[in-house]
């Protein structure tokens, strides 16, 4: 009898864990949407990172860079 009770407890535990995991999957799937109902779009792009060492002050480099490519958003 004790063995049957343990198997029953194990079966209930497995069912409870399955329900909890299903709930997490449902919330994760539907919770990622914006309030308007449209899922967010994911855009990926390649970028090259360039580092340049200089003895000039930061403001001078920033002003020169912004003059050539446009203002940096802060």
DSSP file (Angstrom, degrees, kcal/mol; ACC not computed):
  #  RESIDUE AA STRUCTURE BP1 BP2  ACC     N-H-->O    O-->H-N    N-H-->O    O-->H-N    TCO  KAPPA ALPHA  PHI   PSI    X-CA   Y-CA   Z-CA
    1    1 A X     >        0   0    0      0, 0.0     4,-2.1     0, 0.0     5,-0.2   0.000 360.0 360.0 360.0 -38.8    0.0    0.0    0.0
    2    2 A X  H  >  +     0   0    0      1,-0.2     4,-1.8     2,-0.2     5,-0.1   0.874 360.0  51.6 -65.0 -35.4    2.8    2.4    0.8
    3    3 A X  H  > S+     0   0    0      2,-0.2     4,-2.3     1,-0.2    -1,-0.2   0.916 108.3  50.7 -67.7 -42.1    4.3    1.8   -2.6
    4    4 A X  H  > S+     0   0    0      1,-0.2     4,-2.2     2,-0.2    -2,-0.2   0.893 109.7  51.5 -62.3 -39.6    1.0    2.5   -4.4
    5    5 A X  H  X S+     0   0    0     -4,-2.1     4,-2.3     1,-0.2    -1,-0.2   0.877 109.5  49.8 -64.3 -38.4    0.6    5.8   -2.4
    6    6 A X  H  X S+     0   0    0     -4,-1.8     4,-2.6     2,-0.2    -2,-0.2   0.897 109.8  50.2 -68.2 -39.6    4.1    6.8   -3.5
    7    7 A X  H  X S+     0   0    0     -4,-2.3     4,-2.6     2,-0.2    -2,-0.2   0.896 110.7  50.3 -64.4 -39.1    3.4    6.1   -7.1
    8    8 A X  H  X S+     0   0    0     -4,-2.2     4,-2.5     2,-0.2    -2,-0.2   0.930 111.1  48.2 -63.1 -45.6    0.2    8.1   -6.9
    9    9 A X  H  X S+     0   0    0     -4,-2.3     4,-2.3     1,-0.2    -2,-0.2   0.900 112.2  49.7 -60.9 -42.2    2.1   11.0   -5.3
   10   10 A X  H  X S+     0   0    0     -4,-2.6     4,-2.5     2,-0.2    -2,-0.2   0.911 110.5  49.9 -63.6 -42.9    4.8   10.8   -8.0
   11   11 A X  H  X S+     0   0    0     -4,-2.6     4,-2.3     1,-0.2    -2,-0.2   0.915 112.1  47.3 -63.8 -43.1    2.1   10.8  -10.8
   12   12 A X  H  X S+     0   0    0     -4,-2.5     4,-2.5     2,-0.2    -1,-0.2   0.892 111.5  51.4 -64.5 -39.4    0.4   13.9   -9.3
   13   13 A X  H  X S+     0   0    0     -4,-2.3     4,-2.5     2,-0.2    -2,-0.2   0.920 110.4  48.3 -63.6 -44.0    3.8   15.6   -9.0
   14   14 A X  H  X S+     0   0    0     -4,-2.5     4,-2.3     1,-0.2    -2,-0.2   0.903 112.3  49.0 -64.0 -41.5    4.6   14.9  -12.6
   15   15 A X  H  X S+     0   0    0     -4,-2.3     4,-2.3     2,-0.2    -2,-0.2   0.909 111.5  49.5 -64.5 -40.9    1.2   16.2  -13.7
   16   16 A X  H  X S+     0   0    0     -4,-2.5     4,-2.4     2,-0.2    -2,-0.2   0.908 111.4  48.4 -64.8 -42.3    1.6   19.3  -11.7
   17   17 A X  H  X S+     0   0    0     -4,-2.5     4,-2.6     2,-0.2    -1,-0.2   0.903 110.8  51.9 -64.2 -40.6    5.0   20.0  -13.1
   18   18 A X  H  X S+     0   0    0     -4,-2.3     4,-2.3     2,-0.2    -2,-0.2   0.901 110.4  47.7 -61.8 -42.1    3.7   19.4  -16.6
   19   19 A X  H  X S+     0   0    0     -4,-2.3     4,-2.2     2,-0.2    -1,-0.2   0.911 112.0  50.1 -65.7 -41.6    0.8   21.9  -16.1
   20   20 A X  H  X S+     0   0    0     -4,-2.4     4,-2.1     2,-0.2    -2,-0.2   0.920 111.8  47.7 -63.7 -43.3    3.3   24.5  -14.6
   21   21 A X  H  X S+     0   0    0     -4,-2.6     4,-2.4     1,-0.2    -1,-0.2   0.897 110.4  51.9 -64.7 -39.9    5.6   24.1  -17.6
   22   22 A X  H  X S+     0   0    0     -4,-2.3     4,-2.4     1,-0.2    -1,-0.2   0.903 109.1  51.2 -62.7 -39.9    2.7   24.4  -20.1
   23   23 A X  H  X S+     0   0    0     -4,-2.2     4,-2.6     2,-0.2     5,-0.2   0.901 109.1  50.2 -62.8 -41.3    1.7   27.6  -18.3
   24   24 A X  H  X S+     0   0    0     -4,-2.1     4,-2.5     1,-0.2    -2,-0.2   0.910 111.3  48.9 -63.8 -41.9    5.2   29.0  -18.6
   25   25 A X  H  X S+     0   0    0     -4,-2.4     4,-2.0     2,-0.2    -2,-0.2   0.901 112.4  47.6 -65.2 -40.8    5.3   28.2  -22.3
   26   26 A X  H  X S+     0   0    0     -4,-2.4     4,-2.6     2,-0.2     5,-0.3   0.936 114.7  45.0 -66.8 -46.0    1.9   29.8  -22.9
   27   27 A X  H  X S+     0   0    0     -4,-2.6     4,-2.5     1,-0.2    -2,-0.2   0.903 114.0  50.4 -65.3 -40.5    2.8   33.0  -21.0
   28   28 A X  H  < S+     0   0    0     -4,-2.5     4,-0.5    -5,-0.2    -1,-0.2   0.866 113.8  45.1 -64.7 -36.4    6.2   33.2  -22.7
   29   29 A X  H  < S+     0   0    0     -4,-2.0     3,-0.2    -5,-0.2    -2,-0.2   0.922 125.4  28.9 -74.7 -45.0    4.7   32.8  -26.1
   30   30 A X  H >< S+     0   0    0     -4,-2.6     3,-1.1     1,-0.2    -2,-0.2   0.703 110.9  67.0 -91.0 -20.9    1.8   35.2  -25.7
   31   31 A X  T 3< S+     0   0    0     -4,-2.5    -1,-0.2    -5,-0.3    -3,-0.2   0.645  86.6  71.3 -74.7 -14.1    3.4   37.5  -23.2
   32   32 A X  T 3  S+     0   0    0     -4,-0.5     8,-0.6    -3,-0.2     2,-0.3   0.388  79.3  99.6 -82.8   4.7    6.0   38.7  -25.8
   33   33 A X  B <  S-A   39   0A   0     -3,-1.1     6,-0.2     6,-0.1     2,-0.1  -0.639  75.5-116.1 -93.9 149.6    3.4   40.7  -27.7
   34   34 A X    >   -     0   0    0      4,-1.3     3,-2.4    -2,-0.3    -1,-0.1  -0.361  36.2-100.9 -74.2 161.5    2.9   44.4  -27.5
   35   35 A X  T 3  S+     0   0    0      1,-0.3    -1,-0.1     2,-0.1    -2,-0.0   0.785 121.3  64.1 -56.1 -27.8   -0.5   45.7  -26.3
   36   36 A X  T 3  S-     0   0    0      2,-0.2    -1,-0.3     1,-0.1     3,-0.1   0.617 115.2-114.9 -72.0 -10.7   -1.6   46.4  -29.9
   37   37 A X  S <  S+     0   0    0     -3,-2.4     2,-0.5     1,-0.3    -2,-0.1   0.308  78.5 119.8  96.1  -9.0   -1.4   42.7  -30.6
   38   38 A X        -     0   0    0     -5,-0.0    -4,-1.3     1,-0.0    -1,-0.3  -0.778  63.2-126.2 -92.0 129.4    1.5   42.8  -33.1
   39   39 A X  B     -A   33   0A   0     -2,-0.5    -6,-0.1    -6,-0.2     2,-0.1  -0.368  35.0 -97.0 -68.4 154.4    4.6   40.9  -32.2
   40   40 A X        -     0   0    0     -8,-0.6     2,-0.3     1,-0.1    -1,-0.1  -0.452  35.7-124.2 -71.7 142.6    7.8   42.9  -32.2
   41   41 A X        -     0   0    0     -2,-0.1     2,-0.6    -3,-0.1    -1,-0.1  -0.656  17.0-144.1 -86.1 145.3    9.9   42.6  -35.4
   42   42 A X        -     0   0    0     -2,-0.3     2,-0.5     2,-0.0    -1,-0.0  -0.950  16.4-173.6-114.2 118.1   13.5   41.5  -35.0
   43   43 A X        -     0   0    0     -2,-0.6     2,-0.4     2,-0.0    -2,-0.0  -0.945   2.3-169.1-114.3 129.5   16.1   43.1  -37.3
   44   44 A X        +     0   0    0     -2,-0.5     2,-0.3     2,-0.0    -2,-0.0  -0.911   9.4 170.2-117.9 145.4   19.7   41.9  -37.4
   45   45 A X        -     0   0    0     -2,-0.4     2,-0.3     2,-0.0    -2,-0.0  -0.984  31.9-112.5-149.6 158.5   22.6   43.6  -39.2
   46   46 A X        -     0   0    0     -2,-0.3     2,-0.4     2,-0.0    -2,-0.0  -0.679  32.6-173.6 -90.9 145.9   26.4   43.3  -39.3
   47   47 A X        -     0   0    0     -2,-0.3     2,-0.5     2,-0.0    -2,-0.0  -0.999  18.9-143.8-141.0 142.1   28.6   46.0  -37.9
   48   48 A X        -     0   0    0     -2,-0.4     2,-0.5     2,-0.0    -2,-0.0  -0.927  18.0-146.4-103.4 125.9   32.3   46.6  -37.9
   49   49 A X        -     0   0    0     -2,-0.5     2,-0.4     2,-0.0    -2,-0.0  -0.808  16.3-168.7 -94.0 128.1   33.7   48.1  -34.7
   50   50 A X        -     0   0    0     -2,-0.5     2,-0.4     2,-0.0    -2,-0.0  -0.959   6.1-164.7-120.6 133.1   36.6   50.5  -35.3
   51   51 A X        -     0   0    0     -2,-0.4     2,-0.4     2,-0.0    -2,-0.0  -0.965   5.5-174.0-117.5 133.0   38.8   51.9  -32.5
   52   52 A X        -     0   0    0     -2,-0.4     2,-0.4     2,-0.0    -2,-0.0  -0.991  14.5-145.7-128.3 126.1   41.0   54.8  -33.1
   53   53 A X        +     0   0    0     -2,-0.4     2,-0.3     2,-0.0    -2,-0.0  -0.746  28.5 167.3 -89.6 136.6   43.5   56.1  -30.5
   54   54 A X        -     0   0    0     -2,-0.4    -2,-0.0     2,-0.1     7,-0.0  -0.985  41.9-143.4-147.2 154.9   44.1   59.9  -30.5
   55   55 A X  S    S+     0   0    0     -2,-0.3     2,-0.1     2,-0.1     3,-0.1   0.434  72.0 107.2 -95.1  -1.6   45.7   62.5  -28.3
   56   56 A X  S    S-     0   0    0      1,-0.1    -2,-0.1     2,-0.1     2,-0.0  -0.406  81.5 -95.4 -75.8 153.2   42.9   65.0  -29.1
   57   57 A X     >  -     0   0    0      1,-0.1     4,-2.0    -2,-0.1     3,-0.2  -0.313  32.7-114.4 -65.8 153.8   40.3   65.9  -26.5
   58   58 A X  H  > S+     0   0    0      1,-0.2     4,-3.0     2,-0.2     5,-0.2   0.907 114.0  53.1 -56.2 -47.7   37.0   64.1  -26.6
   59   59 A X  H  > S+     0   0    0      1,-0.2     4,-2.6     2,-0.2    -1,-0.2   0.876 108.6  50.2 -59.2 -39.4   35.0   67.1  -27.4
   60   60 A X  H  > S+     0   0    0     -3,-0.2     4,-2.1     2,-0.2    -1,-0.2   0.923 113.2  45.2 -65.9 -43.8   37.2   68.0  -30.4
   61   61 A X  H  X S+     0   0    0     -4,-2.0     4,-2.6     2,-0.2    -2,-0.2   0.919 114.3  49.3 -65.3 -43.8   36.9   64.4  -31.8
   62   62 A X  H  X S+     0   0    0     -4,-3.0     4,-3.0     1,-0.2     5,-0.2   0.925 111.6  48.3 -62.6 -45.6   33.2   64.3  -31.2
   63   63 A X  H  X S+     0   0    0     -4,-2.6     4,-1.9    -5,-0.2    -1,-0.2   0.901 113.1  47.7 -62.2 -41.2   32.6   67.6  -32.9
   64   64 A X  H  X S+     0   0    0     -4,-2.1     4,-1.2    -5,-0.2    -1,-0.2   0.912 113.5  47.8 -65.7 -42.8   34.7   66.6  -35.9
   65   65 A X  H  X S+     0   0    0     -4,-2.6     4,-2.1     1,-0.2     3,-0.5   0.933 112.0  48.9 -64.4 -46.6   32.9   63.3  -36.2
   66   66 A X  H  X S+     0   0    0     -4,-3.0     4,-2.2     1,-0.2    -1,-0.2   0.851 106.9  56.7 -63.0 -34.2   29.5   64.9  -35.9
   67   67 A X  H  < S+     0   0    0     -4,-1.9    -1,-0.2    -5,-0.2    -2,-0.2   0.833 113.3  40.5 -65.9 -30.7   30.4   67.4  -38.6
   68   68 A X  H  < S+     0   0    0     -4,-1.2    -2,-0.2    -3,-0.5    -1,-0.2   0.794 133.5  16.7 -90.4 -28.8   31.2   64.6  -41.0
   69   69 A X  H  < S-     0   0    0     -4,-2.1    -3,-0.2     1,-0.3    -2,-0.2   0.526 112.1 -92.6-121.7  -8.4   28.4   62.1  -40.3
   70   70 A X     <  -     0   0    0     -4,-2.2    -1,-0.3    -5,-0.4    -2,-0.1  -0.395  60.4 -41.5 111.5 166.5   25.7   64.0  -38.4
   71   71 A X        -     0   0    0     -2,-0.1     2,-0.4    -4,-0.1    -8,-0.0  -0.359  53.3-125.5 -71.8 143.0   24.9   64.6  -34.8
   72   72 A X        -     0   0    0    -10,-0.1     2,-0.3    -2,-0.1    -1,-0.1  -0.728  25.0-124.9 -85.2 131.6   25.2   61.8  -32.2
   73   73 A X              0   0    0     -2,-0.4    -1,-0.0     1,-0.1     0, 0.0  -0.598 360.0 360.0 -77.5 136.0   22.0   61.2  -30.2
   74   74 A X              0   0    0     -2,-0.3    -1,-0.1     0, 0.0    -2,-0.0   0.372 360.0 360.0-119.8 360.0   22.5   61.3  -26.5
